[in-house]
Amino acid sequence: MKIIAYILAVISLFFGVLFIWGAFGQPFDGSALIIGIIMIIIGIAILAVTNRSKKSGEKHVTYQVDLPGEVKMTNQNCRQCGGAINPADFKIVNGTPTVICPYCGASYSVTEEPKW
């Protein structure tokens, strides 16, 4: 749909310029000038609407992790710098739960040990 809008905008702008150019021939044609200006306005409006709809197409993805059973959080420290790691430092990277140290930038994959 966006490709069609871009094509229509280019056509409208092209003919608008041609009408304006043709209006200044001998004799001067005011109606061609008005048509050219209207076509340029239409072309710019099509481009503006098409580009505005691009921004609304952004998607936000939220991952929810269901953990089995009771989960207890313990205080964790970075193995490299010893800085405190908070629950907000956990992120999903390439489908794997990962913690990134906010102090030194070290990253660790989070694994769950079996309970048996």
Phi, psi and omega in degrees: 000323180292326179296318178297319179296318178296319179297315179296322179295317180295318179298316180296317178295319180299309181290330176298316178296319179297318179296318179294318179298317180290337182292334184267017175280187179262123349283163180296135182240103182292327181291325177293324177296316179296316179297319179297316179296318179297318181293323177294319177298319178296316179299317178294321179295320178297317178296319181295317180293320180294317180289329178291324180288341176297317183293328180284349180277000180292143181240142176249129182252131178242127178262131173244130181249121176265118181262136180284139175071198182272134181245129178248130178268133174243156178291131181242146176238152178293138180287339183268312185249347180081008180289151180288136179251127181261161176300336179288346181277356180276132179222160175265116179239118182055038176080005182243132175296127184225143174248136181241125180292126181286347184266310184249350178084005178294143180238143181227138174280138181266126178237152179255123178283141178297149184276345184272000000 
